[in-house]
Each structure stands twice: as C-alpha cells, then as structure tokens.
Amino acid sequence: MPPLADPQSKRDQLELKLGANWEPIRHARERTKELRNRLDELFASQGSPDVSLVVFGSVARNEVTSNTTRRVLLLLESLPIGPREVFDRVRRQIIRRYLNDHRGLTHAGREKRVPRFLLNDLTRYWRTVTVDFVYKQRAARDRKWALRNAKLRMSRKLIFAAGLAHVSNCHFDNAAEGARLELQTRRSVAPLTAYLEERLARTPLEAIAGLCVDLDVPGVTANRVFDNYDRFLGIIDDPAKRESLELAGTRLDLRDSGLWGEIRDISQAFHQGLASLFFVDNANLSELSKEYGVF
C-alpha cells in the first residue's frame, strides 16, 4: 500500500481507504509538479499574459468556441506559472461574473443555492467539445482520431464531472454554509466567490475524490472511477501505446486493436462509475443532478 503523501489530499485519503495503488496517477502528479517548477524558473523574469478577453468576452452570445474552452479550462484545470497574483485576480473576476449575473442566487425564494449560470457554461463546454470532435472527424481534419477519442471519453469527461462536483458542493458542503446564508440574508456573492476560488484550486481528480470521501460513496463506485482513470493514464504514459493511438486516423485503423478494446472497456467502466456517483449512490446528489444537471 502506498504511503499517504498528503494528509490533506482527498485523493490520497481515498486511495488509502480503498487499499488501492494508483501509481500512474501519483506519477502524473509528480511529473506535473516537476514541469511546473521548470516553467516557474523559465518564466520567472517575464510578466503575465493578458487574459482579459477570457474574462470580459461575452459569455452569452457572439462568442467563438475557443473562448468558452479557454475560460472553463482556466477555472477547472489551470495552474499559474510564476507569481499567482494575476492568475488569482483573473479567476476571481470570472467567478464573480458568473455569480453576479445569476440573479436567482440572491433573489430566489427557493432553498437550493446552485450557481446555475456557471453550471450552464460548464455544460456548454462539455457539449461543445463533443460536437467539435465529430465535426473535425467529418471534416477529415483530425489526424489523431483515436487519441482525441480516448481523451474525450476520459480526461475531458473528468473535467466536466469535476465542474459538476464544484457546483453541487455549493449546495451540499458544510464549508459553504456561511456563503449560502450570505446569499439569502445579505444578497452577497462575495463568500461564495471565495469558496469557489478555494475549490477550483483543486485538481479535477481531487474534486471527484472529495465528493467520494465526503458523501461516503460505495467503494465499487470510487474504484470504477479511479482504477480506470489510473489505467488510462498508464496507457497514455506508455510511449508505444500512445504512438499507436496517435497514428490511428480512423476507427478502421483500430478495428482489431487490443489496445483500443482496452480503451473502450476502461472508458465504459469509468462512465458507469461517474453515473453511479452523480445519479445513484447518494439520494441528495442524485436529486440535485437530475434537477440541475439534466434540464
């Protein structure tokens, strides 16, 4: 059994609780830290890029697909390189825009306080990348069909699921109770903005692990999600297997591929795990997911 690398990490807690050994996940985390340190050193003397377009671009109309993707990925999976003051300020402005523009958060009479405007944009991101995948495939411009398909089934879906976890926690999490009270009594989004800032600083895997730990979901569900994501990272990190996926331009190229069969099996089990997490295992989360996540 691996050591508990970070006692504060929900993912580490979950791995220890389940007696699992998610080595590729741990390896990916260490590689990310190493790369970030190298980039910090490389860009130490350079200023931060101008990302005002992401913050102040229209979030409702006349907007290109890339702007939605950049904004959502900035929220859900980005890390600052170098001093983080500008990064934190930009992310805070994005969150505040989502919350301020959602009048129902502060004026609705209902008890549930879910940032639906943010949720809708996260959903738009997910639907956009799925449609974009098919468009590129049809336009015959996609030269890495298999790799893009695998990522769509796994890492892109994980990012969206993490967004759902963050939005759901605004209603469930005890740590957000003060923020919910401020919305109702003082119509202030400042505490919820601060809460989401702290939550969005966590990686997508950490967000899903937190949901599994805090809601005490069955081990079979957590294992379906994390065991299969761990296997996926193991495949992507294998140079020969990754090259095989990169060279496959169409489904026919992998028709008899054992590797693609493995990807398919992994992604189906991963999907079943996420479906159980959000729609089956916890009655309150299931109700919330159906009420807000579907319609």
C-alpha positions as CSV (number, residue, x, y, z in Angstrom):
1,M,0.0,0.0,0.0
2,P,1.5,3.4,-0.9
3,P,2.2,6.0,1.8
4,L,-0.2,8.9,2.4
5,A,1.8,11.5,0.5
6,D,-0.5,14.4,1.5
7,P,-2.8,14.0,4.5
8,Q,-4.9,16.9,3.2
9,S,-5.5,15.2,-0.2
10,K,-8.9,13.6,-0.6
11,R,-7.5,11.5,-3.4
12,D,-4.7,10.2,-1.1
13,Q,-7.3,9.5,1.6
14,L,-9.5,7.6,-0.8
15,E,-6.6,5.5,-2.1
16,L,-5.6,4.6,1.4
17,K,-9.2,3.8,2.4
18,L,-9.7,1.5,-0.6
19,G,-6.3,-0.1,-0.3
20,A,-5.6,0.8,-3.9
21,N,-2.4,1.5,-5.6
22,W,-2.9,4.2,-8.3
23,E,0.8,4.5,-9.4
24,P,0.2,6.2,-12.8
25,I,-2.0,8.9,-11.0
26,R,0.8,9.6,-8.5
27,H,3.4,9.6,-11.3
28,A,1.3,12.1,-13.3
29,R,1.0,14.4,-10.2
30,E,4.8,14.3,-9.6
31,R,5.5,15.0,-13.3
32,T,3.2,17.9,-13.2
33,K,5.0,19.4,-10.2
34,E,8.4,18.9,-11.9
35,L,7.1,20.6,-15.1
36,R,5.6,23.5,-13.2
37,N,8.8,24.1,-11.3
38,R,10.8,24.1,-14.5
39,L,8.3,26.6,-16.1
40,D,8.4,28.8,-13.0
41,E,12.2,29.1,-13.4
42,L,11.9,29.6,-17.2
43,F,9.3,32.4,-16.9
44,A,10.4,33.9,-13.7
45,S,11.5,37.2,-15.3
46,Q,8.5,37.5,-17.6
47,G,5.2,39.3,-17.0
48,S,1.8,37.6,-17.0
49,P,0.0,37.3,-20.3
50,D,-3.1,39.4,-21.0
51,V,-6.1,37.2,-20.5
52,S,-8.7,40.0,-20.3
53,L,-10.5,38.5,-23.4
54,V,-11.3,35.4,-21.4
55,V,-12.7,37.4,-18.5
56,F,-14.6,40.1,-20.3
57,G,-15.6,38.4,-23.5
58,S,-19.3,37.8,-23.9
59,V,-20.4,34.7,-22.0
60,A,-23.8,34.5,-23.8
61,R,-23.6,35.4,-27.5
62,N,-21.3,36.2,-30.4
63,E,-18.6,34.1,-28.8
64,V,-16.2,31.8,-30.5
65,T,-15.9,28.2,-29.3
66,S,-12.2,28.7,-28.2
67,N,-13.2,31.4,-25.7
68,T,-15.6,29.2,-23.9
69,T,-13.0,26.4,-23.7
70,R,-10.2,28.7,-22.5
71,R,-12.4,30.2,-19.8
72,V,-13.7,26.9,-18.5
73,L,-10.3,25.3,-18.6
74,L,-8.8,28.3,-16.8
75,L,-11.3,27.6,-14.0
76,L,-11.2,23.8,-13.8
77,E,-7.6,22.6,-14.6
78,S,-5.2,25.5,-14.8
79,L,-2.2,26.4,-12.7
80,P,-0.3,29.7,-12.5
81,I,3.3,29.9,-13.7
82,G,5.3,32.3,-11.6
83,P,3.6,34.8,-9.3
84,R,0.0,33.9,-8.9
85,E,-1.5,37.4,-8.1
86,V,-2.7,38.0,-11.7
87,F,-4.0,34.4,-12.1
88,D,-6.0,34.7,-8.8
89,R,-7.4,38.1,-9.8
90,V,-8.5,36.8,-13.3
91,R,-10.1,33.7,-11.9
92,R,-11.9,35.7,-9.2
93,Q,-13.3,38.1,-11.8
94,I,-14.6,35.2,-13.8
95,I,-16.3,33.5,-10.8
96,R,-17.7,36.9,-9.7
97,R,-19.2,37.5,-13.2
98,Y,-20.9,34.1,-13.1
99,L,-22.4,34.7,-9.7
100,N,-23.3,38.4,-10.1
101,D,-25.1,37.7,-13.4
102,H,-27.2,34.9,-11.8
103,R,-29.9,36.9,-10.1
104,G,-31.6,33.8,-8.8
105,L,-28.7,33.1,-6.5
106,T,-29.5,36.1,-4.3
107,H,-33.2,36.8,-5.0
108,A,-34.8,33.4,-5.5
109,G,-37.1,32.1,-2.6
110,R,-36.0,28.5,-3.0
111,E,-33.7,26.8,-0.5
112,K,-31.2,25.4,-3.1
113,R,-28.4,27.8,-4.0
114,V,-26.8,26.3,-7.1
115,P,-24.8,28.7,-9.4
116,R,-26.8,27.7,-12.5
117,F,-25.2,30.2,-14.8
118,L,-21.8,28.7,-14.1
119,L,-23.3,25.2,-14.5
120,N,-24.8,26.0,-17.8
121,D,-21.5,27.3,-19.2
122,L,-19.7,24.1,-17.9
123,T,-22.4,22.1,-19.7
124,R,-21.9,24.1,-22.8
125,Y,-18.2,23.4,-22.7
126,W,-18.8,19.7,-22.5
127,R,-21.3,19.6,-25.3
128,T,-19.0,21.8,-27.4
129,V,-16.0,19.5,-27.2
130,T,-18.2,16.5,-28.0
131,V,-19.7,18.2,-31.1
132,D,-16.3,19.6,-32.1
133,F,-14.8,16.1,-32.1
134,V,-17.4,14.8,-34.5
135,Y,-17.1,17.9,-36.7
136,K,-13.3,17.5,-37.1
137,Q,-13.8,13.8,-37.8
138,R,-16.3,14.5,-40.5
139,A,-14.2,17.3,-42.0
140,A,-11.3,14.8,-42.3
141,R,-9.0,17.3,-40.5
142,D,-8.5,15.1,-37.5
143,R,-5.2,13.2,-37.8
144,K,-5.3,11.9,-34.2
145,W,-8.7,10.4,-34.0
146,A,-8.0,7.6,-31.6
147,L,-6.1,9.7,-29.1
148,R,-8.7,12.5,-29.2
149,N,-11.5,10.0,-28.8
150,A,-9.7,8.4,-25.7
151,K,-9.2,11.8,-24.1
152,L,-12.8,12.8,-24.8
153,R,-14.0,9.6,-23.1
154,M,-11.7,10.1,-20.1
155,S,-9.9,13.3,-19.3
156,R,-12.4,15.7,-20.9
157,K,-15.3,14.0,-19.2
158,L,-13.4,14.1,-15.9
159,I,-13.0,17.9,-16.2
160,F,-16.8,18.3,-16.7
161,A,-17.5,15.9,-13.8
162,A,-15.2,18.0,-11.6
163,G,-17.2,21.1,-12.5
164,L,-20.4,19.3,-11.6
165,A,-18.8,18.4,-8.2
166,H,-17.8,22.0,-7.5
167,V,-21.3,23.3,-8.4
168,S,-23.0,20.6,-6.3
169,N,-20.9,21.3,-3.3
170,C,-22.2,24.9,-3.3
171,H,-25.4,23.4,-2.0
172,F,-24.1,20.4,0.0
173,D,-20.8,21.3,1.5
174,N,-20.8,22.4,5.2
175,A,-17.9,24.7,4.4
176,A,-20.2,26.7,2.1
177,E,-23.0,27.1,4.7
178,G,-21.9,30.6,5.6
179,A,-21.8,31.5,1.9
180,R,-25.3,30.2,1.4
181,L,-26.5,32.2,4.4
182,E,-25.0,35.4,2.9
183,L,-26.8,34.8,-0.4
184,Q,-30.1,34.6,1.4
185,T,-29.8,37.3,4.1
186,R,-27.4,39.9,2.6
187,R,-27.6,39.0,-1.1
188,S,-23.8,39.0,-1.2
189,V,-21.9,36.7,-3.6
190,A,-18.5,37.5,-2.0
191,P,-18.4,34.5,0.4
192,L,-19.4,32.1,-2.4
193,T,-16.8,33.6,-4.7
194,A,-14.2,32.9,-2.1
195,Y,-15.5,29.4,-1.5
196,L,-15.3,28.6,-5.3
197,E,-11.9,30.1,-5.5
198,E,-10.6,27.6,-2.9
199,R,-12.4,24.7,-4.5
200,L,-11.3,25.4,-8.0
201,A,-7.7,25.4,-6.9
202,R,-8.1,21.6,-6.6
203,T,-7.4,19.3,-9.5
204,P,-10.3,17.5,-11.2
205,L,-9.3,14.2,-9.6
206,E,-9.1,15.8,-6.2
207,A,-12.6,17.3,-6.7
208,I,-14.1,13.9,-7.6
209,A,-12.2,12.2,-4.7
210,G,-13.6,14.8,-2.3
211,L,-17.1,14.0,-3.4
212,C,-16.5,10.3,-2.9
213,V,-15.0,10.8,0.6
214,D,-17.4,13.4,1.8
215,L,-20.5,11.5,0.6
216,D,-19.0,8.1,1.7
217,V,-19.9,6.6,-1.7
218,P,-19.5,2.8,-2.1
219,G,-16.1,1.5,-2.8
220,V,-17.2,-0.1,-6.0
221,T,-18.1,3.3,-7.4
222,A,-14.9,5.0,-6.4
223,N,-12.9,2.1,-7.8
224,R,-14.7,2.3,-11.1
225,V,-13.7,5.9,-11.4
226,F,-10.2,5.9,-10.1
227,D,-9.0,2.4,-11.1
228,N,-10.0,3.0,-14.7
229,Y,-8.6,6.6,-14.8
230,D,-5.4,5.2,-13.4
231,R,-5.3,2.6,-16.2
232,F,-6.0,5.3,-18.8
233,L,-3.0,7.3,-17.6
234,G,-0.9,4.2,-17.7
235,I,-1.7,3.8,-21.4
236,I,-1.1,7.5,-22.2
237,D,2.2,7.4,-20.4
238,D,3.4,4.4,-22.4
239,P,5.3,5.7,-25.5
240,A,4.5,2.7,-27.7
241,K,0.8,2.7,-26.8
242,R,0.5,6.4,-27.2
243,E,2.1,6.4,-30.6
244,S,-0.3,3.6,-31.7
245,L,-3.2,5.9,-30.7
246,E,-1.7,8.9,-32.4
247,L,-1.1,7.1,-35.7
248,A,-4.7,5.8,-35.9
249,G,-6.6,8.3,-38.1
250,T,-9.9,6.4,-38.2
251,R,-11.9,3.8,-36.4
252,L,-11.0,1.3,-39.1
253,D,-7.3,1.6,-38.2
254,L,-8.1,0.2,-34.7
255,R,-10.9,-2.3,-35.6
256,D,-8.8,-5.3,-34.5
257,S,-6.7,-3.5,-31.9
258,G,-6.5,-5.0,-28.5
259,L,-5.4,-1.5,-27.2
260,W,-8.5,0.1,-28.5
261,G,-10.6,-2.6,-26.9
262,E,-8.9,-1.8,-23.6
263,I,-9.6,1.9,-24.0
264,R,-13.2,1.1,-24.8
265,D,-13.6,-1.1,-21.7
266,I,-11.9,1.4,-19.5
267,S,-14.0,4.3,-20.7
268,Q,-17.2,2.4,-20.3
269,A,-16.4,1.4,-16.7
270,F,-15.3,5.0,-15.9
271,H,-18.6,6.3,-17.3
272,Q,-20.6,3.9,-15.2
273,G,-18.7,5.0,-12.1
274,L,-19.4,8.6,-12.7
275,A,-23.1,7.9,-13.5
276,S,-23.4,5.9,-10.2
277,L,-21.7,8.8,-8.3
278,F,-24.0,11.5,-9.5
279,F,-27.2,9.6,-10.1
280,V,-27.4,6.5,-7.9
281,D,-25.3,6.3,-4.7
282,N,-26.4,9.4,-2.9
283,A,-30.1,10.3,-2.9
284,N,-29.5,14.1,-2.4
285,L,-26.8,14.3,-5.0
286,S,-29.0,12.3,-7.4
287,E,-31.9,14.6,-6.9
288,L,-29.7,17.7,-7.4
289,S,-28.1,16.2,-10.6
290,K,-31.4,15.4,-12.1
291,E,-32.9,18.8,-11.2
292,Y,-30.0,20.9,-12.4
293,G,-27.7,18.7,-14.5
294,V,-30.2,17.4,-17.0
295,F,-32.7,20.2,-17.6
